[in-house]
Structure formats: C-alpha cells, structure tokens
Amino acid sequence: MGATNDQKKKDVEILLDGISILPFDEEVSLKAAEIYHNLRRRNMMIEFRDIFIAATAIIFQLPIKTPNKDHFQRIETLELA
C-alpha cells in the first residue's frame, strides 16, 4: 500500500525521521527460529510477524508495548512494557 501521493509520502518521511531501523540479521533470525520451535513444541503458535518482532526486541534488549499481550506473553524471555 504505502504512500499513494506526494503529501502522503512526505507524511511518512516526517513520521520516520529520527526512528532507528533495527536490522533483521542472522542473530535475530536464529532467535526467531528458537522462538518458533519453542512455541510449536508447546502448541502455542503465533503469527510469524509477531515472532520476528519478538526476536528483534529480545536481541536488542528492548521491551514491547502492544495491545496484543495475549500472543507476546507466550514468549518467556520477552519483556512487555
């Protein structure tokens, strides 16, 4: 979807200015695989995007603020804000 006109593109640029983008690197992907296997073994799967978010937060030692606490509480080492 994204920005569909110049004004929306400018709005997105303003919104993203000063926001750090965290890499999805090998360390994060290995943590995501670990989370996936742990959740699958416990029959508590969540959407893969949530697993990626959680893995990134864990690796970068950041808490997650979300209204979707039900899913993220299943990940034991994740800190929720």
PDB file of N, CA, C and O in Angstrom:
ATOM      1  N   MET A   1       0.849  -1.163   0.000  1.00  0.00           N
ATOM      2  CA  MET A   1       0.000   0.000   0.000  1.00  0.00           C
ATOM      3  C   MET A   1       0.901   1.233   0.000  1.00  0.00           C
ATOM      4  O   MET A   1       1.166   1.785  -1.068  1.00  0.00           O
ATOM      5  N   GLY A   2       1.368   1.673   1.131  1.00  0.00           N
ATOM      6  CA  GLY A   2       2.330   2.756   1.177  1.00  0.00           C
ATOM      7  C   GLY A   2       1.747   4.110   0.844  1.00  0.00           C
ATOM      8  O   GLY A   2       0.531   4.294   0.784  1.00  0.00           O
ATOM      9  N   ALA A   3       2.662   5.067   0.626  1.00  0.00           N
ATOM     10  CA  ALA A   3       2.269   6.430   0.295  1.00  0.00           C
ATOM     11  C   ALA A   3       1.774   6.481  -1.142  1.00  0.00           C
ATOM     12  O   ALA A   3       2.485   6.084  -2.066  1.00  0.00           O
ATOM     13  N   THR A   4       0.549   6.972  -1.330  1.00  0.00           N
ATOM     14  CA  THR A   4      -0.058   6.956  -2.660  1.00  0.00           C
ATOM     15  C   THR A   4       0.027   8.294  -3.381  1.00  0.00           C
ATOM     16  O   THR A   4      -0.332   8.385  -4.555  1.00  0.00           O
ATOM     17  N   ASN A   5       0.497   9.333  -2.694  1.00  0.00           N
ATOM     18  CA  ASN A   5       0.704  10.620  -3.364  1.00  0.00           C
ATOM     19  C   ASN A   5       1.843  11.357  -2.662  1.00  0.00           C
ATOM     20  O   ASN A   5       2.362  10.887  -1.650  1.00  0.00           O
ATOM     21  N   ASP A   6       2.225  12.502  -3.199  1.00  0.00           N
ATOM     22  CA  ASP A   6       3.380  13.230  -2.657  1.00  0.00           C
ATOM     23  C   ASP A   6       3.168  13.660  -1.206  1.00  0.00           C
ATOM     24  O   ASP A   6       4.099  13.602  -0.404  1.00  0.00           O
ATOM     25  N   GLN A   7       1.954  14.090  -0.861  1.00  0.00           N
ATOM     26  CA  GLN A   7       1.702  14.529   0.520  1.00  0.00           C
ATOM     27  C   GLN A   7       1.816  13.355   1.488  1.00  0.00           C
ATOM     28  O   GLN A   7       2.400  13.495   2.563  1.00  0.00           O
ATOM     29  N   LYS A   8       1.272  12.216   1.125  1.00  0.00           N
ATOM     30  CA  LYS A   8       1.368  11.040   1.986  1.00  0.00           C
ATOM     31  C   LYS A   8       2.817  10.582   2.103  1.00  0.00           C
ATOM     32  O   LYS A   8       3.249  10.149   3.171  1.00  0.00           O
ATOM     33  N   LYS A   9       3.565  10.674   1.009  1.00  0.00           N
ATOM     34  CA  LYS A   9       4.983  10.325   1.060  1.00  0.00           C
ATOM     35  C   LYS A   9       5.725  11.242   2.032  1.00  0.00           C
ATOM     36  O   LYS A   9       6.554  10.782   2.817  1.00  0.00           O
ATOM     37  N   LYS A  10       5.426  12.527   1.976  1.00  0.00           N
ATOM     38  CA  LYS A  10       6.045  13.486   2.897  1.00  0.00           C
ATOM     39  C   LYS A  10       5.651  13.173   4.345  1.00  0.00           C
ATOM     40  O   LYS A  10       6.485  13.263   5.246  1.00  0.00           O
ATOM     41  N   ASP A  11       4.390  12.809   4.570  1.00  0.00           N
ATOM     42  CA  ASP A  11       3.921  12.454   5.912  1.00  0.00           C
ATOM     43  C   ASP A  11       4.682  11.254   6.460  1.00  0.00           C
ATOM     44  O   ASP A  11       5.055  11.232   7.633  1.00  0.00           O
ATOM     45  N   VAL A  12       4.912  10.260   5.614  1.00  0.00           N
ATOM     46  CA  VAL A  12       5.658   9.066   6.028  1.00  0.00           C
ATOM     47  C   VAL A  12       7.098   9.444   6.364  1.00  0.00           C
ATOM     48  O   VAL A  12       7.644   8.976   7.362  1.00  0.00           O
ATOM     49  N   GLU A  13       7.709  10.280   5.543  1.00  0.00           N
ATOM     50  CA  GLU A  13       9.084  10.717   5.801  1.00  0.00           C
ATOM     51  C   GLU A  13       9.185  11.460   7.132  1.00  0.00           C
ATOM     52  O   GLU A  13      10.133  11.246   7.888  1.00  0.00           O
ATOM     53  N   ILE A  14       8.225  12.323   7.424  1.00  0.00           N
ATOM     54  CA  ILE A  14       8.208  13.053   8.696  1.00  0.00           C
ATOM     55  C   ILE A  14       8.056  12.075   9.858  1.00  0.00           C
ATOM     56  O   ILE A  14       8.740  12.194  10.875  1.00  0.00           O
ATOM     57  N   LEU A  15       7.162  11.116   9.701  1.00  0.00           N
ATOM     58  CA  LEU A  15       6.921  10.122  10.749  1.00  0.00           C
ATOM     59  C   LEU A  15       8.171   9.298  11.033  1.00  0.00           C
ATOM     60  O   LEU A  15       8.468   9.000  12.191  1.00  0.00           O
ATOM     61  N   LEU A  16       8.901   8.931   9.995  1.00  0.00           N
ATOM     62  CA  LEU A  16      10.061   8.058  10.155  1.00  0.00           C
ATOM     63  C   LEU A  16      11.348   8.795  10.517  1.00  0.00           C
ATOM     64  O   LEU A  16      12.336   8.168  10.897  1.00  0.00           O
ATOM     65  N   ASP A  17      11.340  10.109  10.402  1.00  0.00           N
ATOM     66  CA  ASP A  17      12.541  10.879  10.718  1.00  0.00           C
ATOM     67  C   ASP A  17      12.930  10.676  12.181  1.00  0.00           C
ATOM     68  O   ASP A  17      12.134  10.928  13.085  1.00  0.00           O
ATOM     69  N   GLY A  18      14.148  10.223  12.399  1.00  0.00           N
ATOM     70  CA  GLY A  18      14.647  10.027  13.755  1.00  0.00           C
ATOM     71  C   GLY A  18      14.335   8.668  14.350  1.00  0.00           C
ATOM     72  O   GLY A  18      14.701   8.404  15.496  1.00  0.00           O
ATOM     73  N   ILE A  19      13.672   7.802  13.606  1.00  0.00           N
ATOM     74  CA  ILE A  19      13.377   6.462  14.095  1.00  0.00           C
ATOM     75  C   ILE A  19      14.471   5.512  13.617  1.00  0.00           C
ATOM     76  O   ILE A  19      14.770   5.435  12.426  1.00  0.00           O
ATOM     77  N   SER A  20      15.049   4.809  14.547  1.00  0.00           N
ATOM     78  CA  SER A  20      16.081   3.831  14.187  1.00  0.00           C
ATOM     79  C   SER A  20      15.434   2.583  13.604  1.00  0.00           C
ATOM     80  O   SER A  20      14.401   2.116  14.085  1.00  0.00           O
ATOM     81  N   ILE A  21      16.052   2.061  12.577  1.00  0.00           N
ATOM     82  CA  ILE A  21      15.581   0.814  11.977  1.00  0.00           C
ATOM     83  C   ILE A  21      16.525  -0.286  12.425  1.00  0.00           C
ATOM     84  O   ILE A  21      17.725  -0.242  12.153  1.00  0.00           O
ATOM     85  N   LEU A  22      15.972  -1.269  13.111  1.00  0.00           N
ATOM     86  CA  LEU A  22      16.779  -2.372  13.630  1.00  0.00           C
ATOM     87  C   LEU A  22      16.929  -3.446  12.561  1.00  0.00           C
ATOM     88  O   LEU A  22      15.958  -3.779  11.882  1.00  0.00           O
ATOM     89  N   PRO A  23      18.123  -3.988  12.402  1.00  0.00           N
ATOM     90  CA  PRO A  23      18.339  -4.981  11.357  1.00  0.00           C
ATOM     91  C   PRO A  23      17.748  -6.339  11.712  1.00  0.00           C
ATOM     92  O   PRO A  23      17.746  -6.749  12.873  1.00  0.00           O
ATOM     93  N   PHE A  24      17.251  -7.021  10.700  1.00  0.00           N
ATOM     94  CA  PHE A  24      16.858  -8.418  10.853  1.00  0.00           C
ATOM     95  C   PHE A  24      18.018  -9.232  10.312  1.00  0.00           C
ATOM     96  O   PHE A  24      18.047  -9.605   9.139  1.00  0.00           O
ATOM     97  N   ASP A  25      18.973  -9.500  11.192  1.00  0.00           N
ATOM     98  CA  ASP A  25      20.214 -10.152  10.780  1.00  0.00           C
ATOM     99  C   ASP A  25      20.210 -11.620  11.200  1.00  0.00           C
ATOM    100  O   ASP A  25      19.189 -12.153  11.635  1.00  0.00           O
ATOM    101  N   GLU A  26      21.360 -12.259  11.062  1.00  0.00           N
ATOM    102  CA  GLU A  26      21.449 -13.688  11.380  1.00  0.00           C
ATOM    103  C   GLU A  26      21.122 -13.964  12.841  1.00  0.00           C
ATOM    104  O   GLU A  26      20.445 -14.945  13.148  1.00  0.00           O
ATOM    105  N   GLU A  27      21.594 -13.112  13.745  1.00  0.00           N
ATOM    106  CA  GLU A  27      21.332 -13.312  15.174  1.00  0.00           C
ATOM    107  C   GLU A  27      19.829 -13.248  15.468  1.00  0.00           C
ATOM    108  O   GLU A  27      19.302 -14.070  16.218  1.00  0.00           O
ATOM    109  N   VAL A  28      19.156 -12.282  14.879  1.00  0.00           N
ATOM    110  CA  VAL A  28      17.712 -12.152  15.072  1.00  0.00           C
ATOM    111  C   VAL A  28      16.986 -13.341  14.448  1.00  0.00           C
ATOM    112  O   VAL A  28      16.044 -13.872  15.037  1.00  0.00           O
ATOM    113  N   SER A  29      17.417 -13.760  13.264  1.00  0.00           N
ATOM    114  CA  SER A  29      16.738 -14.888  12.612  1.00  0.00           C
ATOM    115  C   SER A  29      16.913 -16.186  13.400  1.00  0.00           C
ATOM    116  O   SER A  29      15.995 -17.004  13.458  1.00  0.00           O
ATOM    117  N   LEU A  30      18.085 -16.380  14.004  1.00  0.00           N
ATOM    118  CA  LEU A  30      18.282 -17.568  14.843  1.00  0.00           C
ATOM    119  C   LEU A  30      17.405 -17.519  16.091  1.00  0.00           C
ATOM    120  O   LEU A  30      16.874 -18.546  16.515  1.00  0.00           O
ATOM    121  N   LYS A  31      17.253 -16.347  16.676  1.00  0.00           N
ATOM    122  CA  LYS A  31      16.369 -16.191  17.838  1.00  0.00           C
ATOM    123  C   LYS A  31      14.915 -16.439  17.423  1.00  0.00           C
ATOM    124  O   LYS A  31      14.154 -17.055  18.169  1.00  0.00           O
ATOM    125  N   ALA A  32      14.532 -15.963  16.241  1.00  0.00           N
ATOM    126  CA  ALA A  32      13.168 -16.199  15.743  1.00  0.00           C
ATOM    127  C   ALA A  32      12.920 -17.694  15.556  1.00  0.00           C
ATOM    128  O   ALA A  32      11.845 -18.192  15.892  1.00  0.00           O
ATOM    129  N   ALA A  33      13.898 -18.402  15.028  1.00  0.00           N
ATOM    130  CA  ALA A  33      13.757 -19.855  14.852  1.00  0.00           C
ATOM    131  C   ALA A  33      13.610 -20.547  16.197  1.00  0.00           C
ATOM    132  O   ALA A  33      12.806 -21.469  16.337  1.00  0.00           O
ATOM    133  N   GLU A  34      14.373 -20.113  17.177  1.00  0.00           N
ATOM    134  CA  GLU A  34      14.281 -20.684  18.524  1.00  0.00           C
ATOM    135  C   GLU A  34      12.890 -20.455  19.119  1.00  0.00           C
ATOM    136  O   GLU A  34      12.293 -21.368  19.688  1.00  0.00           O
ATOM    137  N   ILE A  35      12.382 -19.229  18.983  1.00  0.00           N
ATOM    138  CA  ILE A  35      11.043 -18.898  19.485  1.00  0.00           C
ATOM    139  C   ILE A  35       9.995 -19.751  18.770  1.00  0.00           C
ATOM    140  O   ILE A  35       9.105 -20.315  19.407  1.00  0.00           O
ATOM    141  N   TYR A  36      10.105 -19.840  17.449  1.00  0.00           N
ATOM    142  CA  TYR A  36       9.165 -20.624  16.651  1.00  0.00           C
ATOM    143  C   TYR A  36       9.107 -22.069  17.140  1.00  0.00           C
ATOM    144  O   TYR A  36       8.027 -22.607  17.381  1.00  0.00           O
ATOM    145  N   HIS A  37      10.265 -22.686  17.283  1.00  0.00           N
ATOM    146  CA  HIS A  37      10.302 -24.098  17.700  1.00  0.00           C
ATOM    147  C   HIS A  37       9.766 -24.277  19.117  1.00  0.00           C
ATOM    148  O   HIS A  37       9.084 -25.260  19.408  1.00  0.00           O
ATOM    149  N   ASN A  38      10.072 -23.334  19.991  1.00  0.00           N
ATOM    150  CA  ASN A  38       9.577 -23.401  21.361  1.00  0.00           C
ATOM    151  C   ASN A  38       8.052 -23.292  21.389  1.00  0.00           C
ATOM    152  O   ASN A  38       7.387 -24.068  22.075  1.00  0.00           O
ATOM    153  N   LEU A  39       7.503 -22.340  20.653  1.00  0.00           N
ATOM    154  CA  LEU A  39       6.041 -22.176  20.618  1.00  0.00           C
ATOM    155  C   LEU A  39       5.362 -23.366  19.965  1.00  0.00           C
ATOM    156  O   LEU A  39       4.312 -23.817  20.424  1.00  0.00           O
ATOM    157  N   ARG A  40       5.950 -23.868  18.908  1.00  0.00           N
ATOM    158  CA  ARG A  40       5.361 -25.016  18.217  1.00  0.00           C
ATOM    159  C   ARG A  40       5.356 -26.249  19.112  1.00  0.00           C
ATOM    160  O   ARG A  40       4.374 -26.990  19.155  1.00  0.00           O
ATOM    161  N   ARG A  41       6.455 -26.461  19.822  1.00  0.00           N
ATOM    162  CA  ARG A  41       6.558 -27.605  20.732  1.00  0.00           C
ATOM    163  C   ARG A  41       5.486 -27.527  21.830  1.00  0.00           C
ATOM    164  O   ARG A  41       4.964 -28.551  22.271  1.00  0.00           O
ATOM    165  N   ARG A  42       5.170 -26.308  22.262  1.00  0.00           N
ATOM    166  CA  ARG A  42       4.177 -26.106  23.322  1.00  0.00           C
ATOM    167  C   ARG A  42       2.759 -25.914  22.762  1.00  0.00           C
ATOM    168  O   ARG A  42       1.818 -25.666  23.516  1.00  0.00           O
ATOM    169  N   ASN A  43       2.614 -26.033  21.426  1.00  0.00           N
ATOM    170  CA  ASN A  43       1.323 -25.845  20.769  1.00  0.00           C
ATOM    171  C   ASN A  43       0.711 -24.479  21.097  1.00  0.00           C
ATOM    172  O   ASN A  43      -0.473 -24.372  21.417  1.00  0.00           O
ATOM    173  N   MET A  44       1.556 -23.429  21.009  1.00  0.00           N
ATOM    174  CA  MET A  44       1.132 -22.068  21.339  1.00  0.00           C
ATOM    175  C   MET A  44       1.547 -21.093  20.244  1.00  0.00           C
ATOM    176  O   MET A  44       1.953 -19.968  20.535  1.00  0.00           O
ATOM    177  N   MET A  45       1.449 -21.520  18.984  1.00  0.00           N
ATOM    178  CA  MET A  45       1.937 -20.708  17.873  1.00  0.00           C
ATOM    179  C   MET A  45       1.263 -19.340  17.789  1.00  0.00           C
ATOM    180  O   MET A  45       0.100 -19.164  18.153  1.00  0.00           O
ATOM    181  N   ILE A  46       2.045 -18.382  17.294  1.00  0.00           N
ATOM    182  CA  ILE A  46       1.555 -17.043  16.978  1.00  0.00           C
ATOM    183  C   ILE A  46       2.006 -16.725  15.557  1.00  0.00           C
ATOM    184  O   ILE A  46       2.782 -17.477  14.968  1.00  0.00           O
ATOM    185  N   GLU A  47       1.532 -15.635  15.018  1.00  0.00           N
ATOM    186  CA  GLU A  47       1.862 -15.257  13.645  1.00  0.00           C
ATOM    187  C   GLU A  47       3.365 -15.011  13.502  1.00  0.00           C
ATOM    188  O   GLU A  47       4.007 -14.502  14.421  1.00  0.00           O
ATOM    189  N   PHE A  48       3.917 -15.373  12.352  1.00  0.00           N
ATOM    190  CA  PHE A  48       5.362 -15.277  12.149  1.00  0.00           C
ATOM    191  C   PHE A  48       5.873 -13.846  12.298  1.00  0.00           C
ATOM    192  O   PHE A  48       7.000 -13.642  12.750  1.00  0.00           O
ATOM    193  N   ARG A  49       5.059 -12.844  11.925  1.00  0.00           N
ATOM    194  CA  ARG A  49       5.495 -11.444  12.075  1.00  0.00           C
ATOM    195  C   ARG A  49       5.684 -11.089  13.545  1.00  0.00           C
ATOM    196  O   ARG A  49       6.605 -10.351  13.894  1.00  0.00           O
ATOM    197  N   ASP A  50       4.818 -11.611  14.403  1.00  0.00           N
ATOM    198  CA  ASP A  50       4.976 -11.378  15.835  1.00  0.00           C
ATOM    199  C   ASP A  50       6.235 -12.054  16.367  1.00  0.00           C
ATOM    200  O   ASP A  50       6.900 -11.523  17.257  1.00  0.00           O
ATOM    201  N   ILE A  51       6.557 -13.214  15.828  1.00  0.00           N
ATOM    202  CA  ILE A  51       7.790 -13.897  16.216  1.00  0.00           C
ATOM    203  C   ILE A  51       8.997 -13.054  15.816  1.00  0.00           C
ATOM    204  O   ILE A  51       9.942 -12.927  16.595  1.00  0.00           O
ATOM    205  N   PHE A  52       8.980 -12.478  14.617  1.00  0.00           N
ATOM    206  CA  PHE A  52      10.081 -11.629  14.167  1.00  0.00           C
ATOM    207  C   PHE A  52      10.215 -10.389  15.052  1.00  0.00           C
ATOM    208  O   PHE A  52      11.327  -9.998  15.406  1.00  0.00           O
ATOM    209  N   ILE A  53       9.106  -9.781  15.402  1.00  0.00           N
ATOM    210  CA  ILE A  53       9.123  -8.608  16.282  1.00  0.00           C
ATOM    211  C   ILE A  53       9.712  -8.984  17.630  1.00  0.00           C
ATOM    212  O   ILE A  53      10.570  -8.275  18.157  1.00  0.00           O
ATOM    213  N   ALA A  54       9.257 -10.090  18.186  1.00  0.00           N
ATOM    214  CA  ALA A  54       9.747 -10.534  19.491  1.00  0.00           C
ATOM    215  C   ALA A  54      11.239 -10.848  19.451  1.00  0.00           C
ATOM    216  O   ALA A  54      11.979 -10.454  20.353  1.00  0.00           O
ATOM    217  N   ALA A  55      11.681 -11.542  18.432  1.00  0.00           N
ATOM    218  CA  ALA A  55      13.095 -11.895  18.311  1.00  0.00           C
ATOM    219  C   ALA A  55      13.956 -10.644  18.234  1.00  0.00           C
ATOM    220  O   ALA A  55      15.008 -10.569  18.870  1.00  0.00           O
ATOM    221  N   THR A  56      13.520  -9.675  17.468  1.00  0.00           N
ATOM    222  CA  THR A  56      14.268  -8.423  17.347  1.00  0.00           C
ATOM    223  C   THR A  56      14.337  -7.708  18.691  1.00  0.00           C
ATOM    224  O   THR A  56      15.399  -7.224  19.084  1.00  0.00           O
ATOM    225  N   ALA A  57      13.218  -7.639  19.391  1.00  0.00           N
ATOM    226  CA  ALA A  57      13.193  -6.978  20.696  1.00  0.00           C
ATOM    227  C   ALA A  57      14.114  -7.682  21.699  1.00  0.00           C
ATOM    228  O   ALA A  57      14.821  -7.019  22.459  1.00  0.00           O
ATOM    229  N   ILE A  58      14.109  -8.989  21.705  1.00  0.00           N
ATOM    230  CA  ILE A  58      14.961  -9.744  22.634  1.00  0.00           C
ATOM    231  C   ILE A  58      16.431  -9.488  22.332  1.00  0.00           C
ATOM    232  O   ILE A  58      17.204  -9.194  23.244  1.00  0.00           O
ATOM    233  N   ILE A  59      16.825  -9.592  21.082  1.00  0.00           N
ATOM    234  CA  ILE A  59      18.228  -9.409  20.714  1.00  0.00           C
ATOM    235  C   ILE A  59      18.706  -7.997  21.046  1.00  0.00           C
ATOM    236  O   ILE A  59      19.833  -7.820  21.507  1.00  0.00           O
ATOM    237  N   PHE A  60      17.869  -7.004  20.819  1.00  0.00           N
ATOM    238  CA  PHE A  60      18.264  -5.621  21.075  1.00  0.00           C
ATOM    239  C   PHE A  60      17.885  -5.154  22.480  1.00  0.00           C
ATOM    240  O   PHE A  60      18.003  -3.973  22.805  1.00  0.00           O
ATOM    241  N   GLN A  61      17.428  -6.099  23.310  1.00  0.00           N
ATOM    242  CA  GLN A  61      17.095  -5.838  24.712  1.00  0.00           C
ATOM    243  C   GLN A  61      16.126  -4.665  24.857  1.00  0.00           C
ATOM    244  O   GLN A  61      16.355  -3.729  25.623  1.00  0.00           O
ATOM    245  N   LEU A  62      15.040  -4.751  24.097  1.00  0.00           N
ATOM    246  CA  LEU A  62      14.008  -3.723  24.117  1.00  0.00           C
ATOM    247  C   LEU A  62      12.674  -4.327  24.540  1.00  0.00           C
ATOM    248  O   LEU A  62      12.341  -5.439  24.131  1.00  0.00           O
ATOM    249  N   PRO A  63      11.911  -3.607  25.355  1.00  0.00           N
ATOM    250  CA  PRO A  63      10.564  -4.091  25.690  1.00  0.00           C
ATOM    251  C   PRO A  63       9.604  -3.817  24.539  1.00  0.00           C
ATOM    252  O   PRO A  63       9.872  -2.980  23.678  1.00  0.00           O
ATOM    253  N   ILE A  64       8.510  -4.517  24.535  1.00  0.00           N
ATOM    254  CA  ILE A  64       7.468  -4.320  23.519  1.00  0.00           C
ATOM    255  C   ILE A  64       6.236  -3.739  24.196  1.00  0.00           C
ATOM    256  O   ILE A  64       5.788  -4.225  25.235  1.00  0.00           O
ATOM    257  N   LYS A  65       5.703  -2.699  23.592  1.00  0.00           N
ATOM    258  CA  LYS A  65       4.438  -2.106  24.036  1.00  0.00           C
ATOM    259  C   LYS A  65       3.404  -2.487  22.992  1.00  0.00           C
ATOM    260  O   LYS A  65       3.515  -2.091  21.832  1.00  0.00           O
ATOM    261  N   THR A  66       2.403  -3.250  23.394  1.00  0.00           N
ATOM    262  CA  THR A  66       1.415  -3.755  22.436  1.00  0.00           C
ATOM    263  C   THR A  66       0.077  -4.000  23.122  1.00  0.00           C
ATOM    264  O   THR A  66       0.040  -4.363  24.297  1.00  0.00           O
ATOM    265  N   PRO A  67      -1.014  -3.807  22.402  1.00  0.00           N
ATOM    266  CA  PRO A  67      -2.306  -4.209  22.944  1.00  0.00           C
ATOM    267  C   PRO A  67      -2.521  -5.721  22.807  1.00  0.00           C
ATOM    268  O   PRO A  67      -3.465  -6.272  23.376  1.00  0.00           O
ATOM    269  N   ASN A  68      -1.646  -6.385  22.053  1.00  0.00           N
ATOM    270  CA  ASN A  68      -1.761  -7.822  21.783  1.00  0.00           C
ATOM    271  C   ASN A  68      -0.923  -8.622  22.781  1.00  0.00           C
ATOM    272  O   ASN A  68      -0.098  -9.444  22.381  1.00  0.00           O
ATOM    273  N   LYS A  69      -1.127  -8.389  24.054  1.00  0.00           N
ATOM    274  CA  LYS A  69      -0.317  -9.055  25.078  1.00  0.00           C
ATOM    275  C   LYS A  69      -0.536 -10.561  25.105  1.00  0.00           C
ATOM    276  O   LYS A  69       0.366 -11.307  25.485  1.00  0.00           O
ATOM    277  N   ASP A  70      -1.711 -11.014  24.712  1.00  0.00           N
ATOM    278  CA  ASP A  70      -2.013 -12.448  24.747  1.00  0.00           C
ATOM    279  C   ASP A  70      -0.986 -13.248  23.950  1.00  0.00           C
ATOM    280  O   ASP A  70      -0.500 -14.275  24.424  1.00  0.00           O
ATOM    281  N   HIS A  71      -0.656 -12.793  22.761  1.00  0.00           N
ATOM    282  CA  HIS A  71       0.331 -13.501  21.939  1.00  0.00           C
ATOM    283  C   HIS A  71       1.739 -13.348  22.499  1.00  0.00           C
ATOM    284  O   HIS A  71       2.460 -14.334  22.649  1.00  0.00           O
ATOM    285  N   PHE A  72       2.126 -12.133  22.804  1.00  0.00           N
ATOM    286  CA  PHE A  72       3.511 -11.887  23.194  1.00  0.00           C
ATOM    287  C   PHE A  72       3.853 -12.455  24.574  1.00  0.00           C
ATOM    288  O   PHE A  72       5.024 -12.716  24.849  1.00  0.00           O
ATOM    289  N   GLN A  73       2.870 -12.650  25.438  1.00  0.00           N
ATOM    290  CA  GLN A  73       3.131 -13.253  26.751  1.00  0.00           C
ATOM    291  C   GLN A  73       3.562 -14.713  26.634  1.00  0.00           C
ATOM    292  O   GLN A  73       4.105 -15.270  27.588  1.00  0.00           O
ATOM    293  N   ARG A  74       3.335 -15.323  25.515  1.00  0.00           N
ATOM    294  CA  ARG A  74       3.728 -16.716  25.302  1.00  0.00           C
ATOM    295  C   ARG A  74       5.247 -16.870  25.141  1.00  0.00           C
ATOM    296  O   ARG A  74       5.775 -17.980  25.214  1.00  0.00           O
ATOM    297  N   ILE A  75       5.926 -15.773  24.927  1.00  0.00           N
ATOM    298  CA  ILE A  75       7.378 -15.793  24.718  1.00  0.00           C
ATOM    299  C   ILE A  75       8.038 -15.413  26.036  1.00  0.00           C
ATOM    300  O   ILE A  75       8.020 -14.253  26.448  1.00  0.00           O
ATOM    301  N   GLU A  76       8.614 -16.402  26.681  1.00  0.00           N
ATOM    302  CA  GLU A  76       9.032 -16.267  28.070  1.00  0.00           C
ATOM    303  C   GLU A  76      10.105 -15.217  28.313  1.00  0.00           C
ATOM    304  O   GLU A  76      10.074 -14.551  29.348  1.00  0.00           O
ATOM    305  N   THR A  77      11.045 -15.046  27.404  1.00  0.00           N
ATOM    306  CA  THR A  77      12.150 -14.120  27.656  1.00  0.00           C
ATOM    307  C   THR A  77      11.886 -12.718  27.153  1.00  0.00           C
ATOM    308  O   THR A  77      12.773 -11.867  27.215  1.00  0.00           O
ATOM    309  N   LEU A  78      10.691 -12.455  26.658  1.00  0.00           N
ATOM    310  CA  LEU A  78      10.347 -11.146  26.112  1.00  0.00           C
ATOM    311  C   LEU A  78       9.806 -10.235  27.197  1.00  0.00           C
ATOM    312  O   LEU A  78       8.946 -10.631  27.985  1.00  0.00           O
ATOM    313  N   GLU A  79      10.318  -9.006  27.233  1.00  0.00           N
ATOM    314  CA  GLU A  79       9.846  -8.029  28.209  1.00  0.00           C
ATOM    315  C   GLU A  79       8.727  -7.190  27.570  1.00  0.00           C
ATOM    316  O   GLU A  79       8.896  -6.597  26.504  1.00  0.00           O
ATOM    317  N   LEU A  80       7.585  -7.165  28.259  1.00  0.00           N
ATOM    318  CA  LEU A  80       6.460  -6.332  27.804  1.00  0.00           C
ATOM    319  C   LEU A  80       6.421  -5.057  28.626  1.00  0.00           C
ATOM    320  O   LEU A  80       6.578  -5.086  29.847  1.00  0.00           O
ATOM    321  N   ALA A  81       6.210  -3.937  27.948  1.00  0.00           N
ATOM    322  CA  ALA A  81       6.153  -2.638  28.633  1.00  0.00           C
ATOM    323  C   ALA A  81       4.732  -2.348  29.079  1.00  0.00           C
ATOM    324  O   ALA A  81       4.473  -1.302  29.675  1.00  0.00           O
TER     325      ALA A  81
END
